[in-house]
Amino acid sequence: MGNEEAIGFRHRESQTLYLSPLFRIDQPQYAKIHIGLFIAALEDAIDRAKQSGDKSDRPNSGPTNGTAGMVRLTAAKNERKRRPQERRIQKERILLETSKNLVQDKTDIYRLTNEQLNRQLDYHRDAEKHLPISYSERILPKYEMRYKAERALTLMDALRRRKSRDVLTRVRTVFIICICTYTVLSM
């Protein structure tokens, strides 16, 4: 199963489908057959574009007019692939910038604008996404927090959780140092 392939060609005028005999994909001619298939498809597309170009008065009237349309489609597809990467890079820049200006005091939270609150929450949301936190304690998405007061309270909770994690990290570090010291002294 899946080791054989056939190629079909449609004859437009007679509405006939011609099928090639089955060939195995592990044959050395497999690549040559596919290269020939792609060349034939490209020539057919160019021929159809020329035929439709003769009927059209406008040059470059759309994707069906010559190879320029195919180039435009390829460029648009590449642009769609680039957009998520650019958004991810932009998000990482914002998170890095926000991490340098993290609000630590509750009184400063109320001075933040909505955009600054959202950035602070994005930072904490990103920091907590891999931690074992219950769903009820997770930071809600932006669209679920309509008011600035909701964002401020959520940010305070996130700060509380971060401080408790920092304390636990310090306690673990001290504990590990104590164990190492005890091990070295007992030798």
GIZIDA-V655469 format. One record per residue. N is the residue number from 1. RES is the residue in one letter. PHI is phi as a letter, one per 30 degrees, with the letter a starting at -180 (none if undefined). PSI is psi in whole degrees, -180 to 180 (999 if undefined). NEAR is the number of other C-alpha atoms within 12 Angstrom. Layout:
N:RES:PHI:PSI:NEAR + N:RES:PHI:PSI:NEAR
//
This chain:
1:M:none:130:6 + 2:G:i:7:10 + 3:N:c:-4:12 + 4:E:b:153:15 + 5:E:b:153:19 + 6:A:b:152:19 + 7:I:c:136:22 + 8:G:c:138:16 + 9:F:b:137:17 + 10:R:c:130:15 + 11:H:c:111:12 + 12:R:d:-44:11 + 13:E:d:-42:7 + 14:S:c:-1:9 + 15:Q:h:48:9 + 16:T:c:140:11 + 17:L:c:120:13 + 18:Y:c:128:14 + 19:L:c:139:14 + 20:S:d:163:15 + 21:P:d:159:11 + 22:L:d:140:16 + 23:F:b:151:20 + 24:R:d:143:18 + 25:I:d:-11:18 + 26:D:c:6:12 + 27:Q:d:149:15 + 28:P:d:-24:11 + 29:Q:d:-6:13 + 30:Y:e:-48:20 + 31:A:d:-41:15 + 32:K:d:-41:13 + 33:I:d:-44:21 + 34:H:d:-37:19 + 35:I:d:-45:13 + 36:G:d:-38:15 + 37:L:d:-44:19 + 38:F:d:-38:15 + 39:I:d:-43:14 + 40:A:d:-41:17 + 41:A:d:-40:18 + 42:L:d:-45:17 + 43:E:d:-40:16 + 44:D:d:-43:21 + 45:A:d:-41:23 + 46:I:d:-43:22 + 47:D:d:-45:18 + 48:R:d:-35:20 + 49:A:d:-40:26 + 50:K:d:-42:21 + 51:Q:d:-42:15 + 52:S:d:-25:21 + 53:G:d:-32:24 + 54:D:d:-32:17 + 55:K:d:-21:14 + 56:S:c:140:16 + 57:D:d:-24:11 + 58:R:c:135:11 + 59:P:d:149:19 + 60:N:h:49:21 + 61:S:d:-1:20 + 62:G:l:-175:20 + 63:P:d:-20:23 + 64:T:d:-2:27 + 65:N:c:92:28 + 66:G:i:-173:28 + 67:T:d:-15:25 + 68:A:d:-37:21 + 69:G:d:-40:21 + 70:M:d:-38:20 + 71:V:d:-42:17 + 72:R:d:-42:19 + 73:L:d:-41:18 + 74:T:d:-42:15 + 75:A:d:-41:15 + 76:A:d:-39:15 + 77:K:d:-43:13 + 78:N:d:-37:14 + 79:E:d:-41:14 + 80:R:d:-34:14 + 81:K:d:-35:14 + 82:R:d:-32:14 + 83:R:e:-49:14 + 84:P:d:-37:13 + 85:Q:d:-44:14 + 86:E:d:-39:14 + 87:R:d:-40:14 + 88:R:d:-43:14 + 89:I:d:-44:14 + 90:Q:d:-42:14 + 91:K:d:-42:18 + 92:E:d:-39:19 + 93:R:d:-44:16 + 94:I:d:-43:24 + 95:L:d:-40:25 + 96:L:d:-44:20 + 97:E:d:-42:17 + 98:T:d:-37:23 + 99:S:d:-26:21 + 100:K:d:-22:14 + 101:N:b:40:18 + 102:L:d:137:27 + 103:V:d:129:28 + 104:Q:c:-19:21 + 105:D:c:139:18 + 106:K:d:-32:19 + 107:T:d:-29:13 + 108:D:d:-21:18 + 109:I:d:-41:29 + 110:Y:d:-14:22 + 111:R:d:-13:16 + 112:L:d:147:24 + 113:T:d:170:17 + 114:N:e:-41:22 + 115:E:d:-43:17 + 116:Q:d:-39:27 + 117:L:d:-44:34 + 118:N:d:-41:33 + 119:R:d:-42:32 + 120:Q:d:-44:37 + 121:L:d:-39:40 + 122:D:d:-42:32 + 123:Y:d:-50:31 + 124:H:d:-38:35 + 125:R:d:-44:29 + 126:D:d:-39:25 + 127:A:d:-30:24 + 128:E:c:-4:23 + 129:K:d:-25:18 + 130:H:c:3:11 + 131:L:d:151:16 + 132:P:d:78:13 + 133:I:c:140:17 + 134:S:d:156:11 + 135:Y:d:-36:12 + 136:S:d:-23:10 + 137:E:c:-12:20 + 138:R:d:154:24 + 139:I:d:129:34 + 140:L:d:155:26 + 141:P:d:158:19 + 142:K:e:-41:21 + 143:Y:d:-15:11 + 144:E:c:-9:13 + 145:M:c:104:20 + 146:R:d:-28:15 + 147:Y:c:152:16 + 148:K:d:-35:23 + 149:A:d:-39:18 + 150:E:d:-44:24 + 151:R:d:-41:32 + 152:A:d:-44:33 + 153:L:d:-39:22 + 154:T:d:-40:34 + 155:L:d:-39:40 + 156:M:d:-42:28 + 157:D:d:-42:25 + 158:A:d:-40:35 + 159:L:d:-41:28 + 160:R:d:-46:20 + 161:R:d:-39:25 + 162:R:d:-43:24 + 163:K:d:-39:17 + 164:S:d:-36:14 + 165:R:d:-40:19 + 166:D:d:-42:14 + 167:V:d:-45:14 + 168:L:d:-38:14 + 169:T:d:-43:14 + 170:R:d:-42:14 + 171:V:d:-43:14 + 172:R:d:-42:14 + 173:T:d:-46:14 + 174:V:d:-42:14 + 175:F:d:-44:14 + 176:I:d:-40:14 + 177:I:d:-42:14 + 178:C:d:-43:14 + 179:I:d:-44:14 + 180:C:d:-43:14 + 181:T:d:-44:13 + 182:Y:d:-41:12 + 183:T:d:-43:11 + 184:V:d:-43:10 + 185:L:d:-30:9 + 186:S:d:-7:8 + 187:M:d:999:7
//
